[in-house]
Amino acid sequence: MSVKNAMTADFLRSAYGGESMAHMRYLIWGEAAEKDGFPNIGRLFKAVSYAEWVHAKNHFTVLKEQVGDYTVPAGAVFGLTNIVENLQGAINGELHEIEQMYPVYLETAKFQNEKDAQRSFHFAVEAEKQHADLFKKAQNLAKEGKDMADSKFYVCPVCGHTVEGEAPDKCPICGVKGELFKEF
């Protein structure tokens, strides 16, 4: 199904841009965390980076029939300082998506009856909630000079749901089997 409404298409492109930048930013912050002696927080950044790639891919796929060149405005957090401030940047970005960006995009897609966009936005906003919580947990530890526990992170390849410890039997957001989750 192709996107019929220009506003929803614009929101998908903006979300794609934001998720793409988050993907790269988290790879950069993850590398910095590892260099600063926080390898497990670095792995968290890499796991969430993959989840952001999943979101970008979903938005891009919904736009598959929107062929052409577009200017893509998207907000982004910048800065590469220390582990605590980088985590704060991650928290701020996730909270912006949860509290402001995705609720507006999702309601617009619902109003315009854009089912594929609704699904993509819904998956992203629900997964971002776990990302914010994981980053807050990591930041609280980093403030004490501590790394996260040496546990694994699992990311759903369909919606970006991210968990620490063990993959669920079934994704609570999209229903995909836990055995398909990507391990970090």
N, C-alpha and C positions, 0 to 999 in steps of 0.2 A: 504494500500500500504506500502510495506516495503522499507526501505532506502537501495539503491543499492550501493552507493558510500561511500568508507571508510572516505574520507575527510569530507563529509557532516555529516556522523555519528559522527565523532570526534568532529565536531563543535557543534552538538546537545548535546553531552555529556558535553562538556565544558560549553555551555550555561546553561544546566541544573544545573551543579555545581555552577555556578555563581549566578543564580537566587535563588537556594536553600539557599546559604549563605546570599544573600541579604534579603531573607524572614526572616531568623533568626536574622540578624543584625538589621533590622528595628523593630522587636519585642523588642529586647534588648534596642535600642535607644528610642523606644516609652515608655517603662517602665521608663527609666531614665528621659525622658521629663516630664512625669507625676509626678514623685517624686520631680523634680526641679520646680514644679509649672506651667508647660505648658501642661495642660491636652488636649487642642485641637490640639497642635502639636503632642502630644502623639497619639491622635486618627488618625492624618494624617499618622504617621509612621505605625500604625496598618492597615490602609486601603491600603497603598502602599505595606505593607508586604503581604497582601492577593493577590494583583495584581502580585507580584513576584512569589507567589505560583502558580497562574494561568499560568504564563509563564513557570515555571519549569514543571508543569503538562503537558502542551502542548508539550514541548520538549520531555519529558519522553514518552508520548503517541505515538509520531511519531517514537520513537525507540522501540516500543513494540515487534518487532520480533528480536531485537538485544539482544539475551539472552547470559549472561556470565558476567564474572568479568572484570572490566576495571579500569585502573588508570585514574582519571579525573582531568586534570590540569585546573584550573580556577583562574582568578585573583579575589582578594577581598580586600576591604578596612577594616582595623582593627583600633581599638582604641575606648575608651569609656571615653570621657573627659567632655566636657560641651556641652550645647545645640547648640551653634553656630558652634563649631568644628564638632560635630556629624552631623549636617545638611550639613556642607561643605563636609564631607565624603560621605554623600548621594548624593549630587550634583555631586561630582567628579565621583562617580560610575555610575550614570545615564549618564553623559556626555561621559564617556568612552564607554558605550554601544551604545549610539546614534551616536557618531562621528567615532568610530574605530571598535568596535567588530561586531555589527550587520550589518553594511554595507558590511563588508568582508564576513560574514557568509551568508548573503542574496544573494550576487552576486555569491558566490560559489554554493549555492543551485540552483540558476537560471541556471548557466553554466552547472551543472550536471543534470538539469531537474528533481530536487527533489521537486515536487509540495507541498507535505505536510510540508516539512522543510521550503520551501519558505513562506508558510502561517504562520507557527509558528514564524519564524524570523520577518516577516512583522508585525504581531500583536504585538510582543514584542517591536520592535523599535519605532513603532508609540505610544504605551502607555508610553514608557519611556520618551517621550518628555513632556507629561503632568506631569509626576512625577518630572522631573527636574524643571519645572516651579513652581509647588506647593512647592517644597523644597526651591527654591529661595525666594518665597514669605514668607514662614515661617521663613527663616533665616533673612530676612530684618526686620521682626517684632521682632525676638528674640534678634537681635543686640541692639534694643531699650528697651529690657527687657519686651516686650509685647508678649502675646500669640495670636494665630489666633482667629478669630471670632468663636463664638459657633455655627457653621453651620455643616451640615452633609456632609459626603463624600460618594460617590457612586462608586462602582467598577463593571465593566462588568465581569461576570463569564466566558466569552469565550475568551476575548483578554486582559483583565487587564486595559482597558481604565478607567481612574480615574478622577472624577469631584468633585468640591466643590459646594454645594448648593442644586441642584436638579438633579435627573437622567434625561438624555435626553429621548425623545420619542423612539429614536432608536440609537444604538451605531454608531458613525460615522466611526469606524474602521471596525467592523465585521458585523454590521447590526442587532444584537440581540435586542429584545424589551427592552426598558428601565425598564419595570416593573420587569425584571429578575435581574437587578443590585442589588448587595449586599450593604446594608446600614451600614455605620460606624458613 
